[in-house]
Amino acid sequence: MVFIKTTKTRNVEYIKLVESYWEDGKSKHRVLFNFGRADLIKNDASFLKVVRRLCEIAEIAINKETDSDAKALFADCSEAMFYNYGYLAYLKLWKDLCIEDIIQEKQRSCSKTQYPISKTVFLMAVQHLLEPMSKLSAFTHQNRYFNLRETPLQHMYRALDKLSEWKEDIEAGLFEHNYVRANQKVDVVFYDVTTFAFESVHSDDLREFGFSKDCKFNEVQVVMGMIIDANGIPVGYELFPGNTFDGKTMVRALGNIHRRFGIHRVIIVADRGLNSKDNLNLIRGAGYGYIMAGKIKSMSKTMQSKILAQEDFTIVNNAKGGDDFRYKVLPYANVFTDENKQKHILDENLIVTYSPNRAKKDQKDRERLVAKAQKLLEHPGKISASNKRGGKKFLDKVDPQQPVTWTLAMEKIKQDALFDGYYGIQTSEKAMTATDVIDAYHTLWKIEESFRIMKSTMEVRPVFHWTPKRIQGHFVLCFLAFLMERRLEFLLRDPLDDLAASPNRIQESLNTMQLAALTANNEEVFIKVKPDPLASKIFKVLKINMPHNVNKKSHLLDRFQLKHIRTNKQLTFL
């Protein structure tokens, strides 16, 4: 049963549409819709028409035979159209982060195009954030957003070309506006590499076959190296051909940090894959510092004995009552000879950590690989084709002259077990405390999470473009969208708030912010659909006014602070 309920708060009456239902033998009520204050909707003819139309849509029984007035209203009221207004959160960030200003300035200074490139790019970016799809689909679905200007498809493709040309200037402008002018210090950045595959086998200067981090070895790909700050906000990125080795991306990335952003002192935090002695030497030569995962199993026997020695550890008590975590600091002279036969000594600290939980995980991982190695022994023909990172690492050849004769490498298994639970972090920053180094390294998960968000929530792939310029423009677009998403996550962080603000939750919440548009008596009326609680929090944090329950278009434009521009007798967003 559905009925209208009136409630009073501080002498003000509110009207609600309520449904009565039975649950566990008890009669309960749930609010289907809040109409708002009674004094505001009283005697509003268009509103009454909307209410009756809503009743009809919800299949609430109304006696049309006896209610002639209702009959007329049904004939006069239009079908409902739904519009998303949650995108306004990203419109606010688009302006606050100065993305709009930077693109508009580039268009004024070096482009003869007349269409608004910033607004075209924003439409494509917000589509990636709220409902990822191809540019063609974005064009056909753009009318789902309240009051956004319609954008021709050719403008979208041309805007990608401009983004490709302006990439470095856009990144430099963003850094200037959001770090330099905001007096925000950037002294620790995180760098990592991932791959993005294409559903294609045709290679070119950018798309190429290579080692895929997503195990898509039968498709061409590009390699992306991304830099983020300590808050998880992206600072910049580079695209490399798909066959570029992870370690080789560091050279170009470091050069661009200095050239584009003017950062003179920074600590690079990166994972084991980028820890080559050439890279570390390059970082030091550029005047930067580093915090890297150490390859302790490949260090000298003397260093390994120091790592495994039980003395000098500092114990960190586990507040939850489990086994304690411990660490120690070892001076480390990282010696190597470069390709020019020149000897280098990198004076470092090696932070050695030991965790009982990690020890259990390492043991299980090894046992799984040993089991794979034993299966390979049952099928010797598969051993040569097997990946060295798999079970094959625990196999030895019995006779080098007989490549098909293998045995389980018991000594390797025993040696590997010695390091269960141990982890090493190399750093050039000898003045930093061990806990600060560990905390900085543990923050590296933010960039790994960043790549997951780009690949899943934002669906950067599949990439529906086939020329290097369009592909590069697509990634600039995704970078700008990702920047807004991460910034919004940062603004919503509140350890005292139960509302989790993950990328998926933000996407879902903003998509609940809908306006039902109806035309009654030749007047358009917008009814707010009840939003998700997190959506309301997002608007509050960004200081955007929520719409009333029932609105005229002019009132919405005023509340959202959108300009009134008349084009062909229609109000449009500009």
N, C-alpha and C positions, 0 to 999 in steps of 0.2 A: 504494500500500500504506500502510495506517495502522496504527500500533503504539504501545504505551506505552513511554516511555523514562524511565529513572531517571538523574538526574545528581546529583553530590555537590558541595556547596560548603561549605567549613569544617566538614566532618564532618556536614553536614545533607543528607539526601536530598530531592530534589524530583521530583515525578511530572509528566510532560508527555505530551500526546497529540500524536504526530508523524506527519507524512505523508512518505513517501519517493517521489521522482519523478525522472525523467530530464530533463536539460536540457543541450543541446550535447554529448551523448554522455557526460555525467557523472551519477552518482547524487548527488542532493541531498536534504536534509531541510528541512522547514519546520514550525514549531511551530503546531499548530492551537489548542491550549488548554493553559494552565498550571494544573494542579490544586492545586499548593501543596506544602507539606511532607508527606512521607510519614508522619511520626509523628503528625500531626494528623488525617489522614484514615483511618488504619489502624483496622480493626474498626468503622468507622462504617457501619452497615447502610444507613441512608438515603442516604448518599453513594454507596455501591456501586449502589444502585438508580438513582440519578441518572445515573451513568456509563453504565450499560447502556441507560438510556433515550436518552441522548445518542447512543450507538452506533446505536440503532435509527433515530433521527431522521436521522443522517448516512448511513443505509443501509449501515452496516458489517456485513458478513456475520457472523451468529452462528448456530451450529447449535442451533436451538430443539428439535430432536428429541432430542438427547443432553443438553441442558442444561435439565433440568426446573426447576431453581431460577430460571434466567433467564426461563422461560416464566411462572412465577408473578409474577415481578417486573414483566414487561411488562403483565400484567393489572392490577397494583396501582398502576402509576405513571401520573400524569395527563399531559395534554398541557401543553406549555410555554407560559407567558404571559411576555411581555417588558415590562419597566417601565423607564422612563427615570429615572435618578437624577442626571443632569447638571444638572437644574434647581436642585439644591441650591446651585450656585454663585450663582445669582441670589437664592435665598432668603437666603444669607449677606449679600449686598449689600443686599437689601431691609431687613434688620435694621441692618446697619452704617451705611447712609445715613440711618437713622432714619425711613424712609418708613412702616414699620409703626407706630412710636410716634406719628407725626404724625396718621395717619389714625385710629388708635384714640382719640387724645385728642379729635379732632373729633367722633367718634361719641359719646363719653361726654358731651361738653359740649352738643351741639346736635342729637342725633338719638335718636328713640325706637325705632329699628329694633333688632331682637334678633339678626339674623344677623351673622356677622363680616365686616364690609365690607372690612377690610384683606386678609383671606385670599381673598375673592372677587376683589378687584382684582388681587392677586398672580397668581392663576390665569390671568386674562385677559392680564396683562402677560407672563408667562412663555410663554404660547402665542404671543404676537406675536414673542417673541425666538427661539423654537425652531422653531415651525412656524406661520407666520401664517395665520390663517383667520378667518371670521366668528365672532360670538359664539355663534351656533347650533351651528356646527361645533366650536367650543371646548367647548361643553357636552357634545356627543356623544363627544368624544375625550379628555375629562379623565381617564379611567381609565388612560391611558398612563403616568402619573407615579406613581412608587413612593410609596405611603402618603399621598397628598394627599386631604384631605377632599372628598367629593362636594359640588358646589355646584349648586343648582337654577338653571335658566335665568332665572327671573324675578328672582333675586337679582343676576344679572349686569347686567341692564338697569337695575334700581333703583340699583345701585352707580354706574353711569354718571351718573345724575341727581345723586347726592351729589357725585361728583367735579366736576361742572359748578359746583355751588354752592360747593365748597370750594377751587376752583383757586388763588385768590390766597393763601389761608391756607396751603395746602400748599407753594406756592413760597416764601413768606416763612419757613415753618418749616424747609424744606430749606436755605435760605440761612443761617438762624441756626445750625443744627446743624453744617453742613458748611463754613462759612466763618468766621462770627463766633466761635463757641466753639472752633473748631480754630485760631484765630489765623491763618487763611489770608487773605492780602491780595488784594483784587481791585481792581487799578488799570487794567487794560486789558481791555476786553471787545470782542467782535466781533459785529456786527449785520448781518443780511442778511434778505432776503425771498424767499419762494417761494410757489407756488400748489398747491392740492390740488383736483383736479377730481372731480366726482360724475358717475355715469352717469345723468344726469337733465337735463331742460331746465326743471324747475319751480323758480322762484326764490322766495326768502323774505327775511327780514331779514338772514340770514347768507350764504346761497347766492345768488350773483349772477353774471351774465356779466361777463367782464372780460378783460384781457390775460393769457393763459395762458403760463407759462414752459415748459409741456409741449406747447404747440401744440394744446390741446384747446379750440378756440374754439367748438365747438358744444355745450358742456356747461357747467353752472353750476359755480362753484368758490368756495373760500374762500382768503384770503390769510393767510399766517403770517409773522410777523416774529419771529426767534429771536435770543436773546443767549447767547453762549457765552464761557467764560473762556479764558485763554491756553493751557490744557491741552486745549482742545476739549471741556470738560465743559459741558453746557447749564445755564444759570442761570435762564432764564425765557423766556416767549414770549407773544405776543399773537395773537389771531385777529381778522381784519377781514373785512368783506363782500367778496365776490369782485370788485367793481368799484373797490376802493380802489387808488389809484396808489401805487407803492412809496414815493415821497418823502413821502407824507402819513402813513405809518405811524410815522415817527420821532417825531412830537410826542407821541403817546400812549405810545410805548415809553420815552422819556426821563422822562416824568412818573412812570411806574411804577417805573423804576429807583430813583428817589429815594424815592417813597412806600413801596414794599414792602420794599426792601432797605436803605434808609438809606445808600446809597453817596453820599458827598459830593464825591468827586473821582475821575473815571474818564476814560479816553481811549476814545472810540468809534472803532473801526476798521471801515470799510465800503467797499463798492465804488462805482463811478462812478454807478450808478443812484440812489443816495441823496445824491449830491453836488449839492444845490441851495443857492443862497446863503441862502435862507430857513432851510433845515435847519442850515447851518453857524452862522448867527446865533443860532438857537434853542439849539444846543449850547453856544455861548459864553455865552449869557444864563443858561443853567442852571448855569453854573460848571464845565462839563465841557470836555475837550479832544477833538480829533479828528485822525484820520489817514485821509485819503480819496484815492481815485484822482482825479487831476486831469484836467480836460478841456482839454488843452493846445492842441488844434486850434481851440478856440473862444476862446482868450485873445487879447489885443490883439496887434497886429503888433509893437509894441515888445517885449512879453514873449516872443513867438515868436522874434524875432531873438536874444534872450539865450539862449533854450533851445537854438537850433541852433548858436550860437557854439561853436567847438571848444576855447576856452581854459577854464581853471579846473576841468577834470575831474580826479577822483582815480581812478586805474586800479587795479582789483582783478585781480591775476594769476590766470589759470585754472590750477588745480592739475593739470588733466587735459591741459594742453598746447594747448587750443583758443584761440580768440580771447578777449581780455580784456573783462571787464565794467567799465563806468566810471560814475561819478556825480558830480554837483555840487549845491551848495546855492545857491538864489537867493532873496533877500528878495522877498516878494510882497505887495503891497497889494491885497487883494481888495475892490473897491469895488462897491457896488450900492445901489439905491434900493428900499425896500419898498413895499407897497401903499398905505401912508399918506404916500407921497412923502418919506419920511425917508431921508437918506443914511447909509450905514454903511460903515466901513472895517475890514476884518478883517486884522489884521497877522499874516501867515503866513510860513512857509518853503515853498518849492517844491523838492522833491527831484527832480532830473532824472536819469534813468538811461538808459544806452544799452547795448544788448546786440546783438552781431552775429547771434546765433541768432534773436532777436526780429525783427531787420531782415529776415531771410530769410522768416520766417513772415508778417510784414506784407506783404511783396512778393507772396507766393503768394496771400494772402487777397485783395489788391487785384486781382491778375490774374484770379482766379476771378470777382470781381464785374464786372470789365470784360467778361469773356466773356459773363456773363449780360446785361449792358447791350447788347452787340452782338446777342444773340439777340432782345432786346426790340425793337430797331430793325427787325428783320425782321418783327415782328408788332406794329405800332404800336397796334393796338386793345387790347393787353394792358397797355400802359404805365400808363394811368390807374389800373388796379386793382392794380398791382404795389406791393409794400411798399417804402417809402422807404429802408429799411435794406438792401435788396438792391441789385441792379444799377442800379436807378433813380437812386441817388445820383450816378452818374457820367453822367447824361443832362441835357441842357439843352434848353429850348424854343427853337426857331429864331425863332418869332414868337409873343409872348404872346397875340395875337389868334387864333392857330391852334393849339389845344391838342394836336392830333394830329401836329404837326410837331416832331420831336426830332432831336438830334444828339449825338454823343459829346462829353462835356465834357472836352476835352483839358487845359484849364488846371486843372481840379479834380484830375484824375489826376496831373498834374505836381506840384501843391501837396501832395497827399496823400503822394506818394513822398518828399518832403523829411523826413517824420517817421518813416520806417521805422526801427524799432529804438529809438525814443525813448519814454519813459514818464514821466509826472509823478505825484508824490504830494504832495498838499497837507496841511500839518499846522499846527495852532495851537501845537504843542509845540516852541518855538524852542530850549529848553534840551536837548532830546534830540539825540543825535548822528545823523547821516544814516544810519549803518549800523543803529542801533537802530530808526529809523523804517522803514527798508526791511525789516528782519527782522519787525517787527510787522505790516506790511502783507502780507508774503508768507505770514504765518501765517493770513491770511484764508481760505486754501483749506480750513482745518479746518471752517468752517461750511458751505462749499459741499459738502464731503464729508458733513457731517452730514445735509443734506437728501437727498443721494443714498442714504445708509443708510436713512433713514426711508422713502423711496419704494420702495427695492428690497429690501434684506435684511429689513426689518421689515414691509414692505407696509402702510404706513399707509393707503394707498388700495388698492382701492376702499373707500369708507366706506359701510357697510351700515346707515346711520341717516338719518332724514329730518326730524327736528325739531331746531331750534337747540340745545336743551338736551342732547339725546343726542349730537349732533355735538360739542359742546364737551366733554362728558364723555369721548368717544372720544379726543379729542386730549390731554386730561389723562392718560389711560391711556397713550397712546403716548409722551408726554413722560417719564413715569416709567420706562417700559421703556427708552427711549433713554438716560436718565440712567444706568441700571444698565449698559447695554451699553458706553457710553463710559467709565464708571468702570473697568470690567473691562479694557478696552483699555489704559487708562492704567496700571493695575497690572501689566500684562503686558509693558510696554515694556522691552526689554533689547537694546541694540545688539550685545551679544556673543552673543546667542542666535539660532540659525538658524531657530527656530520662529516663523514669521510669525503675528501675531495679528490678522488682518483680521476684520471683522464676520462675513463668510461662513465663515471658517475656525473662528471661535469657535462659530458655530452648528452647523457640521458636527461639530466635536469633541465638544461637549456632547451631541449626539444619538447619538454612539457609546457613550456611557456607559449601558449596558443591563444589566439583571439578568434572567436567565432563571429564572422561578419554576416549580417543580415540586412536586407533592405526592406523596410516597412514604411508604407505611406510616402514613398519616394525619398526616404532618408536612410542613409547607411548608419547602422549601429553596430558597435563592436562589443562583444561580451567576453570577459576574461574567463578562460578555463582555469580551474584550480591548479596552480603550479606545484612542483615538487618543493619541499622545504629548503633544499639546498639551493634551488633556483632563486628563491627569495633572498637567501643569504648572499648570493653572488651579486644581485642588484644592490643590496644594502652596502656591501663592501666597496662596490664601484660607484656608489652614490648616484644610482639611476632610479628615478621614480617608478614605482609600480603603477600599472594602469588601474583605474577604478573598475568595479565589477561590470558597469555598463558605461560605454564611452561613445562620444561622437568622434569623428576622425580629427577634427581640428583640436579637440581637447587632448587626444593622444599625442599629436605632434607637439603640443605645448609641453606635456608632461615628459616626453622623451627628449625635449629640446632639439627637435628636428626642424629645419627651416621650411617655411611655406613657399614653395616655388610652383607657379602655375605653368603647366605645359599641356597644351591641348585640353584645357579645362579640368585637368586632373592634378591633385596634389602629389608631388613626387619627392623622394629624398634626394638631397644634393649634398 
